[in-house]
Amino acid sequence: PEPAEEGLYLQLTVLGALNLPQSDRFRLCDPYCRVKLSDYEVRETETLQQTLAPAWNKEFVYYLGLHDEAKVPGRAKLQILDRNAAGAGSRMVGCVDVPVRRMTAEQDRRFRFQLLTADGTPVNGADQRPSEIIVHVVHAHTG
């Protein structure tokens, strides 16, 4: 989308995830991703049904202010959650802190991060390969 105001924007695209663990022995995950960037509103992707490799391709654009690189938040917290089909809430699959300030347009590529539990333990899929999230981050100036 075209920016509405002149200044600095951060574009964070949640591309997808790989090797998510199953919900239980009989059910695949119904994953969605929650994005928390500093004091900005929490945003979420859509929930995808019955998949261990979701492809969201969801772009989130944040207006950061007028041409001040110091306003770029250091990190974004991304959580992948499994929505309970019975409507009884969600279970956290894994999370990662993405160092958005270090990722710039010059790098313009995909980044893969291994998911961790709340206590920092690596998350693995049913095949024991690491569970990962794939993101793309760009800082853009307009005007």
C-alpha positions in Angstrom: 0.0 0.0 0.0 1.0 3.6 -0.6 2.1 5.5 2.5 -0.4 8.2 3.6 2.3 10.5 5.2 5.8 11.5 4.5 8.4 9.9 6.7 9.8 6.6 7.8 7.9 3.3 7.5 8.7 -0.2 8.5 7.3 -3.0 6.4 7.3 -6.4 8.1 5.9 -9.3 6.0 5.2 -12.6 7.7 5.8 -15.0 4.9 5.1 -18.3 6.6 6.4 -21.0 8.9 8.0 -24.5 8.4 7.9 -27.7 10.4 5.3 -26.7 13.0 4.5 -29.4 15.6 1.2 -31.1 15.5 -1.5 -30.1 18.0 -1.8 -33.7 19.2 -1.4 -37.2 17.7 -4.6 -36.8 15.6 -4.7 -33.1 14.6 -2.6 -30.8 12.6 -2.0 -27.2 13.7 -4.5 -24.3 13.0 -1.7 -21.6 13.1 -1.8 -17.8 13.1 0.9 -15.3 13.8 0.7 -12.4 16.3 3.1 -9.5 15.7 4.0 -7.0 18.5 6.2 -4.1 17.6 7.1 -1.9 20.5 4.1 0.3 21.5 2.3 -0.2 18.2 -1.0 -2.2 18.1 -0.8 -6.0 18.1 -1.5 -7.3 14.7 -2.4 -10.9 13.5 -2.4 -12.9 10.4 -5.4 -15.0 9.4 -5.7 -18.5 10.9 -4.9 -21.3 8.4 -6.6 -24.6 9.0 -4.8 -28.0 9.4 -1.2 -27.2 8.3 2.3 -27.5 9.6 3.7 -25.2 6.9 1.5 -22.1 6.7 2.0 -19.5 4.0 0.5 -16.2 5.2 2.3 -13.7 3.0 0.8 -11.0 5.3 2.3 -7.5 5.1 2.1 -5.1 8.1 3.2 -1.5 7.6 4.0 0.7 10.5 4.5 4.5 10.3 7.4 5.4 12.5 7.7 9.2 12.2 9.6 11.8 10.2 13.0 10.6 8.9 14.4 9.5 12.3 16.1 6.2 12.2 16.3 6.3 16.0 12.5 5.7 16.0 12.9 2.3 14.4 12.1 -0.2 17.2 14.9 -2.6 18.0 12.8 -5.8 18.0 9.5 -7.2 17.0 8.0 -10.1 18.9 6.4 -12.7 16.7 4.3 -15.5 18.2 2.8 -18.5 16.3 -0.3 -19.7 18.0 -2.6 -22.7 17.4 -6.2 -21.7 17.5 -8.3 -24.2 19.3 -11.0 -25.6 17.0 -13.4 -25.8 20.0 -13.1 -22.0 20.5 -11.4 -22.4 23.9 -8.5 -20.1 23.2 -5.1 -20.6 21.6 -1.9 -22.5 22.5 1.5 -20.9 21.9 3.5 -23.0 19.4 6.6 -20.8 19.6 7.9 -17.3 19.4 10.9 -15.2 18.3 12.3 -11.7 18.8 13.1 -10.3 15.3 15.9 -7.7 15.3 14.1 -5.3 13.0 16.5 -2.4 13.4 19.4 -4.4 12.0 17.4 -5.5 8.9 17.4 -2.9 6.2 16.2 -2.5 2.6 19.8 -3.1 1.4 19.5 -6.7 2.7 16.2 -7.1 1.0 15.8 -10.8 1.5 14.0 -13.4 3.5 15.1 -14.1 7.1 14.4 -17.4 8.8 14.4 -17.8 12.6 13.9 -20.9 14.7 10.9 -20.7 17.0 11.4 -21.0 20.8 9.1 -21.8 23.6 8.4 -19.1 26.3 11.4 -20.4 28.3 13.8 -20.4 25.3 13.8 -24.0 24.4 13.9 -24.6 20.6 10.7 -25.9 19.0 10.8 -28.9 16.7 8.3 -30.4 14.4 7.0 -33.9 14.4 10.0 -35.0 12.3 12.4 -33.3 14.8 13.5 -30.7 12.3 13.5 -27.1 13.7 10.3 -25.1 13.5 11.0 -21.8 11.8 9.2 -18.6 10.8 10.1 -16.7 7.7 9.9 -12.9 7.5 10.9 -10.0 5.3 11.6 -6.6 6.8 12.2 -3.3 5.0 12.7 0.3 6.3 11.4 2.8 3.7 11.6 6.6 3.5 8.9 8.6 1.6 8.8 12.2 0.7 
